[in-house]
Amino acid sequence: MSKATSRRQVPALRVHQWLPEWDDVVFAEPSKRKPPDHFFVLSMTAGSLRALCGIERRDATTGKRRKSDAGIQRSHDESRSQEIARFVKHGYPWSVLGRRRRESGEFDDLKQPGWLPTAIVINIRTPKDQLGGRKVHSNDLVSVEEGDNGVAMLDHPASSDGDVWVPQELEPVEVIDGQHRLWAFEPGEDEADFDLPVVAFVGLARSWQAYLFWTINIKPKRINASLAYDLYPLLRNQDWLERFEGPAVYRETRAQELTEMLWAHPASPWHDRINMLGERGVQGVRQAAWVRALTSSYVKSSQGPGVRIGGLFGAPVGKHETVLPWSREQQAAFLIYVWQEIKDAVEASDSAWAKQLREAEAEASGGDTGGDEAANERDPAFAGRYSLLNTDQGVRGVLIVTNDLCFLATESLDFDAWSAREVTESADEKEVSRQLASLSEFKMASFVREIAKALAKFDWRTSGTPDLTEDERLRQAAYRGSSGYRELRRQLLAHLESSGPKRVAALATRARTDLKLD
């Protein structure tokens, strides 16, 4: 490709950032020389910026001492840049679909705009800057001419018609942050003048570039998963609510809706007791844990390769029609009913584990509920600080085993006889209440009650419960962590098999056999 000699000018805004306290910093030449007191903000077509930029990546394969490695970037992940390129064209979540799904056209409803509003951070090399004995050719230098009122003009070499500009030696611009976004574009290909916001430093020392990269990528705390799920209602469209198979976003959307109903409905034992935003210091199982628990149980595929026991609210693999013709309101009502029965059964329990949790809670709180009047009405065996039912593990355990047994019972009980109504765009609390009231008329209600009464006999103490024996502590600690989900499921099914009424025990045996949990 030829080296074009034409040039372009791009307007930029001068941004001054310098505090008196920064004068106390010890600056040293050359690696930590005093940085400029300003940078520039501008907009540049993606293809032009890509052509101007080079990246110095760190390399641990050469045996070079780490302080001698001038690169600041991680290695380039080509697949990530390719995903960003798909995102630019069609947004999220279409960009993360597999090739076959993208090409099928079935999921075109997921296409969205692919904005890239966050700035690419660059450093413009000066005539003095060198790297490995190379420097920017005088014809390739990018210059910034400052004018009045904080407006500047950035002058850079540009492609001529039919050619893509390439540097004669060292690239005039280096990327500090944004390599994967920028490498999603080909040099000279401007994607119909797709502009990128740019923050440009001039002559920034290598150590300050590394410092910027670290503060941009390492220091900031990413949003937690619960907050991300809480944004789903703002992201989704109506079609998402009626689909179950395909991208995980469909199932996660339904799981988020059901979690929100469990949190919002006054009749739910989890009313106002779910940490919807995943905030530290806020009591309650996090929304993200509920979404994951539901997508692992009720809201998963109902049948297909590798599915031993499907989800009661799921659809066969490759289809969007659920096995049970239940509306979202019915699904929410069913979950509320399950937890109501478990709560009632636990509150009625005089098992040793329940008594110990009530005593431990009373001793720990000293009768002080922090002004939370509702806490006075909650049974510590169900909703206390030492109850496994009030944890991520307990929530998932209950949802998984009740789904297991109810899914296996659909053939013998009247699950599909419960009348459905049309899907509405927003969850209808009154309809949830209506469906909840009607549920008790069906055979499945007494079946759920039997499961709940049997589950109330299980030992729901956490490993942190005071005065446990060492054997008890170790047994309860086995439910912690990711491996604890499987162990709790195994123990709950074994408990139902030995302690449940006849039809519950029979289905628990079948579930353990199907799942190979012996």
C-alpha positions as CSV (number, residue, x, y, z in Angstrom):
1,M,0.0,0.0,0.0
2,S,1.3,3.5,-0.8
3,K,2.1,6.1,1.7
4,A,-0.2,9.1,1.2
5,T,1.2,12.5,2.0
6,S,-2.1,14.3,2.3
7,R,-3.2,15.6,5.8
8,R,-6.3,16.3,7.7
9,Q,-7.3,18.5,10.5
10,V,-9.6,17.6,13.4
11,P,-10.9,20.2,15.9
12,A,-10.2,19.4,19.6
13,L,-11.0,20.8,23.0
14,R,-8.3,21.6,25.5
15,V,-9.0,20.2,28.9
16,H,-7.0,21.6,31.8
17,Q,-6.4,19.4,34.8
18,W,-3.8,20.3,37.4
19,L,-4.2,20.8,41.1
20,P,-1.8,22.6,43.5
21,E,-1.3,19.4,45.4
22,W,0.2,17.8,42.3
23,D,3.2,20.2,42.6
24,D,4.3,18.1,45.6
25,V,4.7,15.1,43.4
26,V,8.4,14.1,42.9
27,F,8.9,14.1,39.1
28,A,12.0,12.6,37.6
29,E,13.5,12.5,34.1
30,P,13.0,10.7,31.8
31,S,10.6,8.0,32.9
32,K,8.6,10.0,35.3
33,R,9.0,13.5,33.8
34,K,6.4,16.1,34.7
35,P,3.3,15.5,32.5
36,P,1.5,18.3,30.7
37,D,-1.2,20.1,32.6
38,H,-3.8,19.4,30.0
39,F,-5.0,16.9,27.4
40,F,-7.4,17.1,24.4
41,V,-10.8,15.7,23.7
42,L,-11.8,15.1,20.1
43,S,-13.7,12.9,17.7
44,M,-12.0,10.9,14.9
45,T,-13.3,8.3,12.4
46,A,-12.4,4.9,13.6
47,G,-10.5,3.8,10.5
48,S,-8.3,6.9,10.5
49,L,-7.4,6.5,14.2
50,R,-6.7,2.8,13.7
51,A,-4.3,3.7,10.9
52,L,-2.4,6.2,13.0
53,C,-2.1,3.9,16.1
54,G,0.4,1.4,17.3
55,I,0.3,-0.7,20.4
56,E,3.2,-1.7,22.7
57,R,2.1,-4.9,24.3
58,R,3.8,-6.6,27.3
59,D,5.5,-9.9,26.5
60,A,6.5,-12.4,29.1
61,T,8.0,-14.9,26.6
62,T,11.3,-13.2,26.0
63,G,12.9,-13.6,29.4
64,K,13.1,-9.8,29.7
65,R,13.1,-8.3,33.2
66,R,9.6,-7.0,33.8
67,K,10.8,-3.4,34.4
68,S,12.6,-3.5,31.1
69,D,9.4,-4.4,29.2
70,A,8.2,-1.1,27.7
71,G,4.8,-2.4,26.7
72,I,1.7,-1.5,28.9
73,Q,-1.1,-3.3,27.1
74,R,-2.3,-6.9,27.6
75,S,-2.0,-9.2,24.7
76,H,-4.5,-8.7,21.9
77,D,-7.5,-11.0,22.1
78,E,-8.7,-11.2,18.5
79,S,-12.0,-12.9,19.4
80,R,-12.8,-10.0,21.7
81,S,-12.2,-7.4,18.9
82,Q,-14.3,-9.5,16.6
83,E,-17.1,-9.6,19.1
84,I,-16.9,-5.8,19.4
85,A,-17.1,-5.5,15.7
86,R,-20.3,-7.5,15.7
87,F,-21.5,-5.3,18.6
88,V,-20.9,-2.1,16.6
89,K,-23.1,-3.4,13.8
90,H,-25.9,-5.0,15.8
91,G,-25.5,-4.4,19.5
92,Y,-25.9,-6.6,22.5
93,P,-26.9,-9.4,23.0
94,W,-26.9,-10.3,19.3
95,S,-23.1,-9.8,19.3
96,V,-22.5,-12.7,21.6
97,L,-24.6,-15.3,19.7
98,G,-22.9,-18.1,17.9
99,R,-22.5,-17.9,14.2
100,R,-25.3,-20.4,13.4
101,R,-27.8,-18.4,15.5
102,R,-26.7,-15.1,14.0
103,E,-27.1,-16.4,10.5
104,S,-30.5,-18.1,11.2
105,G,-32.4,-14.8,11.4
106,E,-34.4,-16.2,14.2
107,F,-32.9,-13.9,16.8
108,D,-32.9,-10.6,14.8
109,D,-35.2,-9.2,17.4
110,L,-32.1,-8.9,19.6
111,K,-30.4,-6.4,17.3
112,Q,-29.7,-3.0,18.8
113,P,-27.5,0.0,18.0
114,G,-23.8,-0.7,19.0
115,W,-22.7,2.6,20.5
116,L,-19.1,3.0,21.7
117,P,-19.4,6.2,23.8
118,T,-16.4,5.7,26.0
119,A,-13.2,7.4,24.9
120,I,-10.1,5.7,23.3
121,V,-7.2,7.1,25.3
122,I,-4.1,7.8,23.2
123,N,-0.7,9.4,23.5
124,I,0.7,11.5,20.5
125,R,4.4,10.9,20.1
126,T,6.7,13.9,19.8
127,P,9.9,14.2,17.7
128,K,11.9,13.4,20.8
129,D,10.1,10.1,21.6
130,Q,11.8,6.9,20.6
131,L,11.1,3.2,21.0
132,G,13.7,0.6,20.4
133,G,15.8,3.1,18.5
134,R,12.9,4.1,16.3
135,K,11.1,7.4,16.1
136,V,8.3,8.9,14.2
137,H,9.2,10.1,10.7
138,S,9.0,13.9,10.3
139,N,6.3,13.5,7.6
140,D,4.2,11.3,9.9
141,L,4.1,13.5,13.0
142,V,0.8,14.4,14.5
143,S,0.7,18.0,15.7
144,V,-1.7,20.0,17.9
145,E,-2.0,23.7,17.3
146,E,-3.8,25.5,20.2
147,G,-6.0,28.5,19.5
148,D,-8.2,30.8,21.5
149,N,-11.0,29.7,24.0
150,G,-9.6,26.3,24.5
151,V,-10.1,25.2,20.9
152,A,-7.3,23.4,19.1
153,M,-6.6,21.8,15.8
154,L,-5.1,18.3,15.5
155,D,-3.2,17.9,12.3
156,H,-2.5,14.3,11.1
157,P,-1.4,12.4,8.0
158,A,-4.3,10.9,6.1
159,S,-5.1,8.4,3.5
160,S,-5.4,9.6,-0.1
161,D,-8.2,8.3,-2.4
162,G,-7.9,4.5,-2.8
163,D,-4.9,4.2,-0.4
164,V,-4.5,3.3,3.2
165,W,-2.0,5.5,5.1
166,V,0.9,3.6,6.7
167,P,3.7,5.1,8.7
168,Q,7.2,5.2,7.3
169,E,8.7,4.2,10.7
170,L,7.2,4.4,14.2
171,E,3.5,5.0,14.4
172,P,2.8,8.6,15.5
173,V,0.1,7.6,18.0
174,E,0.1,4.9,20.7
175,V,-2.9,3.5,22.4
176,I,-3.1,3.8,26.2
177,D,-6.6,2.3,26.6
178,G,-9.1,0.9,24.1
179,Q,-7.0,-1.5,21.9
180,H,-9.8,-4.1,21.6
181,R,-12.4,-1.5,20.6
182,L,-10.0,0.2,18.1
183,W,-8.8,-3.1,16.6
184,A,-12.4,-4.0,15.8
185,F,-12.0,-1.6,12.8
186,E,-9.7,-2.0,9.8
187,P,-7.3,0.8,9.0
188,G,-8.9,3.2,6.5
189,E,-12.3,1.6,6.8
190,D,-14.4,4.3,8.5
191,E,-17.7,2.3,8.8
192,A,-19.7,5.1,7.1
193,D,-17.9,7.7,9.2
194,F,-18.3,5.9,12.5
195,D,-16.6,8.3,14.9
196,L,-14.9,7.4,18.2
197,P,-14.5,9.8,21.1
198,V,-10.8,10.3,21.9
199,V,-8.8,11.6,24.8
200,A,-5.4,12.6,23.6
201,F,-2.3,13.3,25.6
202,V,0.9,14.7,24.0
203,G,4.3,13.4,24.8
204,L,3.2,11.5,27.9
205,A,6.1,9.5,29.6
206,R,5.8,5.7,29.5
207,S,5.4,5.4,33.3
208,W,2.5,7.8,33.2
209,Q,0.9,5.8,30.4
210,A,1.1,2.7,32.5
211,Y,-0.3,4.6,35.5
212,L,-3.3,5.7,33.3
213,F,-3.9,2.2,32.0
214,W,-3.8,0.8,35.6
215,T,-6.2,3.4,37.0
216,I,-8.7,3.0,34.1
217,N,-8.7,-0.8,34.0
218,I,-7.8,-2.0,37.5
219,K,-8.8,0.6,40.0
220,P,-12.5,1.2,39.1
221,K,-15.0,-1.3,40.6
222,R,-17.2,-2.9,38.0
223,I,-21.0,-3.0,38.7
224,N,-22.2,-6.1,40.5
225,A,-24.3,-8.7,38.8
226,S,-27.5,-7.8,40.7
227,L,-27.4,-4.2,39.5
228,A,-26.9,-5.5,35.9
229,Y,-29.9,-7.8,36.2
230,D,-31.9,-5.0,37.7
231,L,-31.4,-3.0,34.5
232,Y,-33.0,-5.8,32.4
233,P,-36.5,-4.3,32.5
234,L,-35.1,-1.2,30.8
235,L,-33.2,-3.3,28.2
236,R,-35.7,-5.9,27.1
237,N,-38.4,-5.7,24.5
238,Q,-41.7,-7.5,24.5
239,D,-40.4,-10.3,22.3
240,W,-37.9,-11.3,25.0
241,L,-40.7,-12.0,27.4
242,E,-42.2,-14.7,25.3
243,R,-39.1,-16.6,24.4
244,F,-37.3,-19.3,26.5
245,E,-34.9,-21.1,24.3
246,G,-31.9,-19.6,22.5
247,P,-29.6,-17.0,24.1
248,A,-29.4,-17.0,27.9
249,V,-30.8,-13.4,28.0
250,Y,-34.3,-14.8,27.4
251,R,-34.2,-17.1,30.4
252,E,-32.4,-14.5,32.5
253,T,-35.1,-11.9,31.7
254,R,-37.8,-14.2,32.9
255,A,-35.9,-15.1,36.0
256,Q,-35.3,-11.4,36.8
257,E,-39.1,-10.7,36.4
258,L,-39.9,-13.6,38.7
259,T,-37.4,-12.4,41.3
260,E,-38.9,-8.9,41.1
261,M,-42.4,-10.3,41.7
262,L,-41.1,-12.3,44.7
263,W,-39.6,-9.2,46.1
264,A,-42.6,-6.9,45.3
265,H,-45.7,-8.9,46.0
266,P,-47.1,-8.4,49.6
267,A,-48.0,-12.0,49.9
268,S,-44.5,-13.3,49.2
269,P,-42.3,-14.4,52.1
270,W,-39.5,-12.6,50.3
271,H,-41.4,-9.3,50.1
272,D,-38.8,-6.5,50.6
273,R,-36.2,-9.1,51.6
274,I,-34.2,-9.5,48.4
275,N,-31.1,-7.4,47.9
276,M,-32.1,-6.2,44.4
277,L,-29.1,-4.0,43.7
278,G,-26.5,-6.3,45.4
279,E,-25.4,-3.5,47.8
280,R,-23.0,-4.1,50.5
281,G,-24.4,-3.9,54.0
282,V,-27.9,-4.6,52.7
283,Q,-29.5,-7.7,54.1
284,G,-31.0,-10.4,51.9
285,V,-30.0,-12.8,49.2
286,R,-28.8,-10.8,46.2
287,Q,-30.9,-10.6,43.1
288,A,-28.1,-12.1,41.0
289,A,-28.2,-15.3,43.2
290,W,-32.0,-15.6,42.6
291,V,-31.6,-15.2,38.9
292,R,-28.9,-17.8,38.8
293,A,-30.9,-20.1,41.0
294,L,-34.0,-19.8,38.8
295,T,-32.1,-20.3,35.6
296,S,-30.6,-23.5,37.1
297,S,-34.0,-24.8,38.1
298,Y,-37.5,-23.6,37.1
299,V,-36.4,-21.5,34.1
300,K,-34.2,-23.9,32.2
301,S,-34.8,-26.1,29.2
302,S,-37.5,-28.7,29.8
303,Q,-35.9,-31.4,27.6
304,G,-33.1,-32.0,25.2
305,P,-29.5,-33.4,25.1
306,G,-28.0,-33.6,28.6
307,V,-31.3,-32.5,30.4
308,R,-32.1,-35.2,32.9
309,I,-34.7,-33.2,34.8
310,G,-36.0,-30.1,33.0
311,G,-37.4,-26.8,34.2
312,L,-41.1,-26.6,35.1
313,F,-41.3,-23.2,33.4
314,G,-39.0,-24.2,30.5
315,A,-39.4,-25.1,26.9
316,P,-37.9,-27.9,24.9
317,V,-34.5,-27.1,23.4
318,G,-35.0,-25.2,20.1
319,K,-38.5,-24.1,20.9
320,H,-40.1,-21.1,22.7
321,E,-43.4,-22.7,23.7
322,T,-43.2,-23.7,27.3
323,V,-44.3,-27.2,28.4
324,L,-46.9,-25.7,30.8
325,P,-49.0,-22.9,29.3
326,W,-48.6,-20.7,32.3
327,S,-48.3,-16.9,32.2
328,R,-45.6,-15.0,34.0
329,E,-48.2,-14.2,36.7
330,Q,-48.9,-17.8,37.2
331,Q,-45.3,-18.7,37.4
332,A,-44.8,-16.0,40.0
333,A,-47.8,-17.1,42.0
334,F,-46.6,-20.7,42.0
335,L,-43.2,-19.7,43.4
336,I,-44.8,-17.5,46.0
337,Y,-47.0,-20.4,47.0
338,V,-44.0,-22.8,47.3
339,W,-42.2,-20.3,49.6
340,Q,-45.4,-19.6,51.6
341,E,-45.8,-23.3,52.3
342,I,-42.1,-23.7,53.3
343,K,-42.4,-20.6,55.6
344,D,-45.6,-22.0,57.2
345,A,-44.1,-25.4,57.7
346,V,-40.8,-24.0,59.3
347,E,-42.8,-21.7,61.6
348,A,-44.8,-24.7,62.8
349,S,-41.7,-26.8,63.3
350,D,-40.5,-27.7,66.8
351,S,-37.4,-29.5,65.4
352,A,-34.2,-29.2,67.4
353,W,-32.5,-27.2,64.6
354,A,-35.4,-24.7,64.5
355,K,-35.4,-24.2,68.2
356,Q,-31.7,-23.6,68.3
357,L,-31.9,-20.9,65.6
358,R,-34.6,-19.1,67.4
359,E,-32.6,-19.1,70.6
360,A,-29.4,-18.1,68.8
361,E,-31.1,-15.2,67.1
362,A,-32.6,-13.9,70.4
363,E,-29.2,-14.1,72.0
364,A,-27.4,-12.4,69.1
365,S,-29.9,-9.5,68.7
366,G,-30.7,-9.0,72.4
367,G,-34.2,-8.2,71.3
368,D,-32.9,-5.2,69.2
369,T,-34.2,-5.3,65.6
370,G,-32.8,-1.9,64.6
371,G,-36.3,-0.4,64.3
372,D,-37.4,-3.1,61.8
373,E,-40.8,-4.0,63.0
374,A,-41.3,-6.6,60.3
375,A,-38.3,-8.5,61.7
376,N,-40.2,-9.1,65.0
377,E,-42.7,-11.1,63.0
378,R,-40.2,-13.3,61.1
379,D,-39.3,-16.7,62.4
380,P,-35.4,-16.8,62.8
381,A,-35.6,-20.5,61.6
382,F,-36.8,-19.2,58.2
383,A,-35.5,-15.7,57.9
384,G,-32.8,-15.3,60.6
385,R,-29.1,-14.7,60.2
386,Y,-28.2,-18.3,61.0
387,S,-30.8,-19.9,58.7
388,L,-29.5,-21.6,55.5
389,L,-33.0,-20.8,54.0
390,N,-31.9,-17.2,54.1
391,T,-28.8,-17.7,52.0
392,D,-27.9,-18.2,48.3
393,Q,-27.3,-21.9,48.9
394,G,-30.7,-22.4,50.7
395,V,-32.6,-20.5,48.0
396,R,-31.1,-22.5,45.2
397,G,-31.5,-25.8,47.1
398,V,-35.2,-25.2,47.7
399,L,-35.8,-24.0,44.1
400,I,-33.9,-27.0,42.6
401,V,-35.5,-29.8,44.6
402,T,-39.0,-28.4,44.4
403,N,-38.6,-28.0,40.6
404,D,-37.1,-31.6,40.4
405,L,-40.1,-33.1,42.1
406,C,-42.8,-30.9,40.5
407,F,-41.3,-31.5,37.0
408,L,-41.5,-35.3,37.6
409,A,-45.0,-35.0,38.9
410,T,-46.5,-33.1,35.9
411,E,-47.7,-36.3,34.4
412,S,-49.6,-37.5,37.4
413,L,-50.9,-34.2,38.8
414,D,-53.0,-31.4,37.2
415,F,-50.2,-28.8,36.5
416,D,-51.4,-28.2,33.0
417,A,-55.0,-27.7,34.1
418,W,-54.3,-24.4,35.7
419,S,-55.8,-21.8,33.4
420,A,-53.5,-19.4,31.7
421,R,-54.0,-15.8,30.6
422,E,-52.4,-13.7,27.9
423,V,-48.9,-12.4,28.5
424,T,-48.9,-8.8,29.5
425,E,-46.1,-6.3,28.9
426,S,-45.7,-5.5,32.6
427,A,-46.2,-7.9,35.5
428,D,-49.7,-7.5,36.9
429,E,-49.7,-7.8,40.8
430,K,-53.5,-8.2,40.9
431,E,-53.3,-11.1,38.4
432,V,-50.6,-12.7,40.6
433,S,-52.9,-12.4,43.6
434,R,-55.9,-13.9,41.6
435,Q,-53.8,-16.8,40.4
436,L,-52.4,-17.4,43.9
437,A,-55.9,-17.6,45.3
438,S,-57.0,-20.1,42.6
439,L,-54.0,-22.4,43.0
440,S,-55.2,-24.1,46.2
441,E,-58.1,-25.6,44.2
442,F,-55.7,-27.9,42.3
443,K,-54.0,-31.2,43.3
444,M,-50.6,-29.8,42.9
445,A,-51.1,-27.5,45.9
446,S,-51.4,-30.4,48.3
447,F,-48.3,-32.0,46.7
448,V,-46.3,-28.8,47.2
449,R,-47.5,-28.7,50.8
450,E,-46.3,-32.2,51.4
451,I,-42.8,-31.3,50.0
452,A,-42.7,-28.2,52.2
453,K,-43.6,-30.1,55.4
454,A,-40.9,-32.7,54.7
455,L,-38.3,-29.9,53.9
456,A,-39.1,-28.3,57.2
457,K,-37.6,-31.3,59.0
458,F,-34.2,-30.8,57.3
459,D,-31.4,-29.2,59.3
460,W,-31.3,-25.7,57.9
461,R,-28.6,-24.3,60.2
462,T,-25.6,-22.5,58.6
463,S,-22.1,-23.6,59.6
464,G,-21.8,-20.2,61.5
465,T,-24.6,-21.1,63.9
466,P,-23.3,-20.7,67.5
467,D,-22.7,-23.8,69.6
468,L,-22.5,-26.4,66.8
469,T,-20.4,-29.4,67.4
470,E,-17.4,-29.8,65.2
471,D,-19.1,-32.6,63.3
472,E,-22.2,-30.5,62.8
473,R,-20.1,-27.5,61.6
474,L,-18.2,-29.6,59.1
475,R,-21.4,-31.1,57.8
476,Q,-23.1,-27.8,57.3
477,A,-20.0,-26.2,55.8
478,A,-20.1,-28.8,53.0
479,Y,-23.0,-26.7,51.5
480,R,-20.8,-23.7,51.0
481,G,-19.2,-22.7,47.7
482,S,-20.0,-23.8,44.2
483,S,-19.6,-27.5,45.1
484,G,-22.0,-27.1,47.9
485,Y,-25.0,-26.7,45.5
486,R,-24.7,-30.3,44.3
487,E,-24.1,-31.6,47.8
488,L,-27.1,-29.8,49.2
489,R,-29.3,-31.0,46.3
490,R,-28.1,-34.6,47.0
491,Q,-28.8,-34.3,50.8
492,L,-32.2,-32.7,50.3
493,L,-33.4,-35.4,47.9
494,A,-32.0,-38.1,50.2
495,H,-33.9,-36.4,53.1
496,L,-37.1,-36.3,51.1
497,E,-36.7,-39.9,50.2
498,S,-36.4,-41.0,53.8
499,S,-38.7,-38.5,55.5
500,G,-41.3,-37.5,53.0
501,P,-44.8,-39.0,52.4
502,K,-45.0,-41.9,49.9
503,R,-45.4,-40.0,46.7
504,V,-42.8,-37.4,47.6
505,A,-40.3,-40.1,48.6
506,A,-40.9,-42.0,45.4
507,L,-40.2,-39.0,43.2
508,A,-37.2,-38.1,45.3
509,T,-35.8,-41.6,44.7
510,R,-36.5,-41.2,41.0
511,A,-34.8,-37.8,40.9
512,R,-31.7,-39.1,42.6
513,T,-31.5,-41.9,40.2
514,D,-32.1,-39.8,37.1
515,L,-29.5,-37.3,38.3
516,K,-27.0,-40.0,39.3
517,L,-26.6,-38.5,42.8
518,D,-26.2,-41.8,44.6
